[in-house]
Amino acid sequence: MPAEVLVVGSGNAALCAAIAAAGVGARVTVLEAGGDEHFGGNSRYTAGAMRFAYPDGDAIRALLGGCDDPRIADSDFGAYPREQFAADLKRGDPDPTLDPLQRKLVDTSYETVAWLVDAGLPVEPIYARQSFVRDGRHRFWGGLTLAARGEGEGLVQAERAIAERGGTEIRTGCRVVELLGDAERVSGVRLEGGETLRGDAVVLASGGFEADASLRAEHLGPEWRAAVVRGTPLNRGDGLRMALGIGAARAGDFSACHAVCMDVATPSFADSPIPHRARKDFRKISYPFGVMLNARGERFVDEGADFRNYTYAQYGREVLRQPGGFAWQLFDAQVTELLYAEYDMPGATRVEADRLDVLARRLEGVDADAALTTLEAYNASVRGDRPFDPTRKDGCATTGLALPKSHWALPLSEPPFCAYRVTCGVTFTYGGLRVDPDAAVLRDDGRAIPGLYAAGELVGGLFRHTYPGGSGLCAGAVFGRAAGRAAAGV
Ligand SMILES: Cc1cc2nc3c(=O)[nH]c(=O)nc-3n(C[C@H](O)[C@H](O)[C@H](O)COP(=O)(O)OP(=O)(O)OC[C@H]3O[C@@H](n4cnc5c(N)ncnc54)[C@H](O)[C@@H]3O)c2cc1C
């Protein structure tokens, strides 16, 4: 008899679990709480970018068989060794040792993406966001090189098609509210409305708790009630609650999350009629090329501490900590062509001026005199002794400021000057369930709960002090695949 596997959620982690379980002969049912409009969860809102370790450009080209972009011939994909991925995961962590889950993520990241590509997921280089043209070549930077064709929408639709071809049944409008069984054995689920479904194993891939304002306030702090939710309104911590309710153990830092700078005009998804695809264009993460000011007219982070891939997930929190929970990002004409396309989005909160003092007065909610003083001090502190280069950490730094800018520091000197008002958008939460490297959910005593697996945002502890951009989808694929195989009994 084939194993009966129930998968909760329909995002990247869930679909990878379904593909893997069906691939080894299990009968798989995917249960998604939302209707078709919410199919794919947060995964659908992504850029589809996946971080994985690779030794050289040939390893990238091996994944691009289905991509005929003529720029590939003129691309320098560089390398992203495992050691670098490991170091990026551990940035800011006093203990540099990878735990077993992080080790699995790093070591199997490439083979997992190759597995998806083999199964039929088309991928392509991320030219617009992760490369700059230098000496006639597209030079990639930041360890993030490929994305699913069609971004998040393309990712989940391709994964859905692969899963359905493999025989997976997909049911939407099925919110799972209870696990059948206990810490000795899980044998199915109960849906809202009372229907019960029996199975040999359940894979929870129902996301974190970022969309629930009360859980955010409880774990992240009261100010997080006001954060904009970037993704689906349906990641309300259901999987976490159900698993903890039968004795699963927690892992990771429940007070930490992935949060980015978003335009203040961004409505939370929960209240927003904006369709899936338009949403992510509200993100504002080109701050390494400018400065950020708070209501007191002060800078509050080193905007150029690192590539934005390694700071963007932390800087949303820093913005929320500022008075009023907002900031302005300022740029001059030298860098406007480097700003991501979302800066041009209609409806963005943008002001412009030909003089800095005029711009400072246009920054709503900001002490204009203090802002001008900060900008003048910043401009005077830019060393200007090295060439500006956005493809590497260029060492273009300030000198003499209490809060330095470490890279990409140019004076704001060329009009027109422009500024964008941003707030904090929460992406996903870091605290979750404790699992082993096969994605089995563990109890406090370290034993696995038979029949229960978890993958994706719901897994705790993978990300702590930092989040290297593109790791979420890759982790969901790695542990989704592991969960599917283990749930099918392989
Ligand atoms: C705007 C945005 C852009 C991003 N860009 C990237 C990127 O480019 N690269 C990257 O790696 N990461 C990115 N991320 C992070 C990424 O979205 C997550 O790491 C990843 O999608 C998580 O996948 P998942 O399968 O765990 O959860 P999700 O994709 O969120 O899926 C969870 C699903 O579970 C469903 N669900 C919840 N409760 C229940 C229940 N009780 N019963 C049944 N179903 C339930 C939800 O409706 C949802 O469909 C981005 C996130 C956002 C919001």
The ligand as an ORCA input file, in Angstrom:
! r2SCAN-3c Opt
* xyz 0 1
  C       7.101     39.842     -0.672
  C       8.019     38.704     -0.341
  C       9.125     38.441     -1.139
  C       9.989     37.384     -0.829
  N      11.020     37.090     -1.676
  C      11.768     35.989     -1.458
  C      12.714     35.539     -2.410
  O      12.828     36.074     -3.516
  N      13.483     34.462     -2.097
  C      13.326     33.775     -0.919
  O      14.052     32.811     -0.680
  N      12.385     34.146     -0.022
  C      11.599     35.219     -0.261
  N      10.632     35.557      0.632
  C      10.451     34.686      1.823
  C       9.651     33.453      1.362
  O       8.378     33.883      1.010
  C       9.498     32.391      2.402
  O      10.718     32.030      2.955
  C       8.879     31.139      1.770
  O       7.983     31.469      0.770
  C       8.150     30.354      2.794
  O       7.508     29.270      2.160
  P       6.536     28.358      2.988
  O       6.120     27.286      2.059
  O       7.116     27.984      4.281
  O       5.297     29.296      3.372
  P       4.208     29.965      2.460
  O       4.645     30.075      1.064
  O       3.782     31.225      3.132
  O       3.003     28.937      2.491
  C       2.261     28.690      3.665
  C       0.865     28.307      3.250
  O       0.181     27.702      4.337
  C      -1.165     28.086      4.271
  N      -1.773     27.861      5.577
  C      -1.582     28.572      6.715
  N      -2.316     28.030      7.711
  C      -2.961     26.955      7.200
  C      -3.849     25.997      7.736
  N      -4.242     26.030      9.016
  N      -4.358     25.025      6.916
  C      -3.977     24.963      5.601
  N      -3.140     25.860      5.043
  C      -2.613     26.840      5.840
  C      -1.101     29.529      3.857
  O      -2.332     29.981      3.335
  C       0.018     29.501      2.825
  O      -0.503     29.271      1.538
  C       9.752     36.605      0.338
  C       8.627     36.848      1.129
  C       7.752     37.879      0.786
  C       6.536     38.095      1.641
*
